[in-house]
Amino acid sequence: MPSSTAAAWPSPGRFALALIPGFALTLVAAWWWGSALIEALLPLTHAALDWMDDRFNVRFLDVEHNWQDTVIRLRLGFSHGFVLGGQVLSADPRGSLWVSTPVGSLLQPLVIAPAIAAALPGRLPVRLIRAGLAVLLALAFLLIDLPVTLHAAAWDSLAFSLKVTDFSPLLAWYQFNQSGGKLGIGILMGVVTWKLK
């Protein structure tokens, strides 16, 4: 005899059909307003980067558009010397570290979570509430993820150039996100809202 939980679980076919308009809407919203949202968060990101690691200072942080993609470009300088992987890095004012990350990658949870939340079965008002909650969760994640991803990208670039292979939780998180972690986080956020019925 099927359980009540199994009966409540969405039919894969209906769920897939419901995802199509949700993804279409969130993709259009991300394409239209995504860059503006990231640009609005840059002052907070700048402050967070300054707070996270006093060995670096932010010299440039902006959203750049080119023919291929829209990216966040970050230029960091060394505020004082430090040792990394047995090598001494001096605070040369001429030295700097450039990193970039695609805006689209950062917006993945904001695209995925509301679409999944709205596609899960339920009355329309409940589905809209779920989608709104998923947007709030994804925005909260973006506030944290944006400076952490940029900081991690800088460390990844630095570690690669110095051939440092030591384990780092920051770099492990960065590699997780680069390998589809943001996609998984977006799905998780959408499914979490399933509790609202």
C-alpha positions in Angstrom: 0.0 0.0 0.0 1.6 3.3 -1.0 2.4 5.7 1.8 1.0 9.2 2.1 4.5 10.6 1.5 4.8 8.7 -1.7 1.4 9.9 -2.8 2.3 13.5 -2.1 5.6 13.3 -4.1 5.3 15.1 -7.4 4.8 13.1 -10.6 8.1 13.4 -12.5 6.3 14.3 -15.8 4.2 17.0 -14.2 7.1 18.3 -12.2 9.2 18.6 -15.3 6.4 20.5 -17.1 6.0 22.8 -14.2 9.7 23.6 -14.2 9.7 24.9 -17.8 7.8 28.2 -17.1 9.6 28.6 -13.8 13.0 28.3 -15.3 12.0 30.5 -18.2 10.9 33.2 -15.8 13.9 33.0 -13.5 16.4 32.9 -16.5 14.8 36.0 -18.0 14.9 37.8 -14.6 18.6 36.9 -14.1 19.4 38.0 -17.6 17.6 41.3 -17.2 18.4 42.2 -13.6 21.3 39.9 -12.6 24.2 42.4 -13.4 22.4 45.2 -11.7 21.9 43.1 -8.6 25.6 42.1 -8.5 26.6 45.8 -9.0 24.4 46.8 -6.1 26.1 44.3 -3.9 29.7 45.4 -4.8 30.0 47.9 -1.9 29.1 45.2 0.6 31.4 42.8 -1.2 34.3 45.3 -1.1 33.8 45.8 2.7 33.6 42.0 3.2 36.8 41.4 1.3 38.6 44.1 3.3 37.3 42.5 6.5 38.1 38.9 5.5 41.8 39.1 5.0 44.0 42.1 5.9 46.9 40.8 3.8 45.1 42.1 0.7 43.6 45.4 -0.3 41.0 45.8 -3.0 42.3 48.1 -5.8 39.5 47.4 -8.4 36.2 45.7 -8.2 33.5 46.0 -10.9 31.2 44.1 -13.3 32.6 44.0 -16.8 30.7 43.1 -20.0 32.4 41.6 -23.0 31.3 39.9 -26.2 31.3 36.5 -24.5 30.2 36.9 -20.9 29.6 39.2 -18.0 32.1 38.8 -15.2 33.2 40.4 -11.9 36.7 41.6 -12.1 38.8 42.0 -8.9 42.3 43.3 -8.5 44.0 42.8 -5.2 47.2 44.2 -3.9 49.3 43.0 -1.0 48.9 45.2 2.0 51.9 43.6 3.8 54.3 40.7 3.3 53.4 37.2 4.3 54.6 33.6 3.8 52.8 31.1 1.6 54.0 27.6 0.9 57.4 28.5 2.3 57.8 31.5 -0.1 57.8 35.1 1.1 55.5 37.5 -0.7 56.4 41.1 -0.2 54.1 44.1 -0.2 55.3 45.5 -3.5 52.9 48.3 -4.5 53.5 47.4 -8.1 52.4 43.8 -7.6 48.7 42.8 -7.9 46.5 39.8 -8.5 43.7 39.9 -11.0 40.8 37.4 -10.7 37.4 37.2 -12.3 34.3 35.0 -12.0 31.2 34.8 -14.2 28.1 36.6 -13.0 26.0 33.7 -14.3 27.7 31.2 -12.1 27.0 33.3 -9.0 23.3 33.6 -10.0 22.7 29.9 -10.4 21.0 29.4 -7.0 18.7 32.4 -7.7 17.7 30.8 -11.0 17.2 27.3 -9.8 15.8 27.6 -6.3 12.6 29.6 -7.0 11.9 27.6 -10.2 12.0 24.3 -8.2 10.0 25.7 -5.3 7.3 27.0 -7.6 7.2 23.7 -9.5 6.5 21.5 -6.5 2.8 20.6 -6.2 0.5 22.7 -4.1 -2.1 25.5 -4.3 -0.9 28.5 -6.3 -0.6 30.9 -3.3 1.5 28.3 -1.5 3.7 27.8 -4.5 4.2 31.6 -4.8 5.2 31.8 -1.1 7.6 28.9 -1.6 9.2 30.7 -4.6 9.5 33.9 -2.6 11.1 32.1 0.3 13.5 30.4 -2.2 14.5 33.8 -3.6 15.2 35.1 0.0 17.4 32.0 0.7 19.3 32.4 -2.6 19.8 36.1 -1.9 21.2 35.4 1.6 23.5 32.8 0.1 24.6 35.2 -2.6 25.5 37.9 0.0 28.0 35.4 1.6 29.0 33.6 -1.6 30.0 36.6 -3.6 33.0 37.8 -1.4 33.9 34.2 -0.4 34.1 33.1 -4.1 36.2 36.1 -5.1 38.5 35.7 -2.1 38.8 31.9 -2.9 39.5 32.6 -6.6 42.3 34.9 -5.5 43.8 32.3 -3.2 43.4 29.6 -5.9 45.3 31.7 -8.4 48.0 32.5 -5.9 48.3 28.9 -4.8 48.5 27.7 -8.4 51.2 30.2 -9.4 53.3 29.3 -6.3 52.5 25.5 -6.8 51.1 25.3 -3.2 49.1 22.0 -2.8 48.3 22.2 0.9 44.7 21.5 1.9 42.6 24.6 2.5 38.9 24.6 3.4 38.5 27.8 1.4 39.9 26.2 -1.7 37.9 23.0 -1.1 34.7 25.1 -1.0 35.8 26.9 -4.2 36.5 23.6 -6.0 33.1 22.3 -4.8 31.3 25.3 -6.3 33.4 25.1 -9.5 32.3 21.5 -9.9 28.6 22.1 -9.7 28.1 22.9 -6.1 26.0 26.0 -6.7 23.7 23.9 -8.8 23.3 21.5 -5.9 22.7 24.3 -3.4 20.0 25.8 -5.7 18.2 22.5 -5.8 18.5 22.0 -2.1 17.1 25.5 -1.4 14.1 24.8 -3.7 13.4 21.4 -2.1 13.7 22.8 1.5 10.6 24.9 0.8 8.6 21.7 0.2 7.8 21.8 3.9 5.3 24.6 3.1 2.2 22.8 2.0 
